[in-house]
Amino acid sequence: MSSEVATALGIAFVASILTIGGSRWIAGFQAKKSGHQEQLRRDHEREQARLADERSLRDAKRERLRGDYVALTFAADKFLSASKQLAVLWAGDTREARAERIQDQLEEATADLGWATIRLRLEEGTQSIVEAYQRVCGLWFTYQYQVPDADLRHDHSEVGETLQKMEAEVEGIVATAKGDLDELGKPI
């Protein structure tokens, strides 16, 4: 064999080895790239599933809280309304009729409140609204005892202060409930 043929065969042999090595390297690189892209896809799917789960849990919490917040806010507002009615006796009205009317309103407002209060006490982050409602109830009881005494003394300044505190607590309940529900409605 001639040396030119041997050189050509040697070059061809080296070229084929380089081609095989290059092909394997490219195949390995593409497999690695494909594996990385597959991992990114799976990570993205997991993150999307996690966000969907989180959104679902927040939506469910928002709906639970909405019903309980409405019940609690309605009751607090009825205590405030009853307080205002207790201070005024309209012409032709009797104390007994007024007391019965107020009692009916409060019974309606607090009918389902026990369960709502328990659910809120068990829910994380809602204790402040339950405590505000309890303060409204305490102010209601205080107010009931202050009105007859104020009528006798003809001094209603203390009654007015209690009513203002109650109004502030009710407004605080409304603001807290709205804020909590708005926060739960924000995008994740």
N, C-alpha and C positions, 0 to 999 in steps of 0.2 A: 504494500500500500504506500501510496506516496505521502509525503509529509504534508502536502496541502490538504489532502483528503482527511488525514488524521487530525489536522488542526481544525478543519471544518466540522468534523465529527465531534471533536472535543468542545468546540464552541457551541455546537448544537446541543450537546449533552449538558453543558453548564447552563445554557439558555433554558432548557427544559426543566432543570432543577430549580432555577430561579422562578420560572413560571409557576411551577407546582408550589413552591414556597410562598410566592406572592398570592396565588389563588387561595391558599390556606389562610394566609394572614388576612386577606380581604374577607373571606368567609367568616373567620373568627371575629373580625371587627364588626361586620354586619350583624352577626348573631348577638354580639355584645350590645350593639346599638339597639337592635330589635328587643332584646331582653330589657334594656333600660327603658325603652318606650313603653313596653308592656307593664313594667313596674310603675311607671308614671301614670298610666291609664288606670291600673288597679288602685293606686293611691288616690287618684282623682275620684274614682267611683266610691271608694270608702268615705272620703271627705263629703261627697254629695249625700251619701246615705246618712252620715252622721248629722249633717246640717238638716236634712229632712226629718230625722228623728227629733232633733232639738226643737225644730219649728213645730212639729206635731205636739210635743210635750208642752211647749209654751202656749200653743193655741188651746189645748185642753185646760191648762191652768187658767188661762184668761177667761174661758167660758165658765169654769167653776167659780172663780172669783167674782165675775160679773153678777151672777145670780145672788151670791151671798152678800156682796157689797150693796146691791140694790135693796135687799131685805133689811140690812143693817141701817143703811142711809134713810130708807123710808121710815123705819121705826124711830130713829133719832129725830127726823123732821116732824114726826107726829108728836113726840114729846115736846118739842119746841112749840108746835101749834097748840097743844093742850095747855102749855104754860101761858100762852097769850090769851087763850079763852078763859082760863081760870081767873085771870086778873079782871075780867070785865063781865058784868052781869047786865045783859040787855033788858030793856023795858019789856015787861010781859014774860020774861024768863024767870024760872025759879032756880035756886041753888041746886035742888035735887035734879031737875031736868038737865041743867048744865053738867052736873057731875055724871049723870047717866050717859049723856052724849059724849063726853070726854072719855069715859070708861069704854064705851063701844069703839071709839076710834083707836084707843090704845090696844084693845084686845085684837082688833083687826090688824094693826101694825105689827104686833108681836107674836101673832099666831105661829108662824114658821121660823121665828127668829132663833129659837133654841138650837135647832140643827145648824143653821147658818153660822151662829156664833161658835159652836163646837168645831165646825169645819174650818173656820177662819183661825181659830186657836191652834189647830193642828197644822195649818199651812205655814210654811216658812215665810217670814217677812211681813206678816199681816197683824202682828201683835199690837202695833201702834194704833191701828184703826179700831181694834177691839177695845183697847184701853180708852180711846177717845169716846167710844160709845158708852162705856161704863161710867165715864165722867159725866156724860149727858144724863144718864139715869140718876146718878148721884145728885146732880144739879136739879133734876126734876123733883126728887124727894125733898131736897132743901127748899126749893121754891114753894112746894105745897104747904110747908110749915111757915114760910115767911109771909105769904099773902095774908092770912087772917090776922097775924100779928101786926103787919104793916097797916091793915085796915083800921085796927084799933088805935094805933099810934098816929094814923094819918101821915105816915112817912114811908114812902115807897122807894126810897133811894136804894136800899139794900136789895129789894126785889128787882129793881131795874138793873143793878149790877149783876145779879145772878142770871137774869134773862140775857144780858149782853154776853156773859161767859158761855151760856148755852148756845147762843147764836154763833159765836166764834168756834165752838167745838163742832157744831153741825157743819159749818162751812169748811172746817178742817177735814172732817170726814169726807165730804164731797170732793175736796181738792186731792186728798190722799188717794181715794178710790180712782178718781180720774187719772191721776198721775201713774198709779200702778198699772192700770189697764192700758194706758197709752204706751208705757214702757214695754209691756208684754206684746204690744202690737207692732213694735218696731222691727224692721228687717234684721235678720241675723247676720 
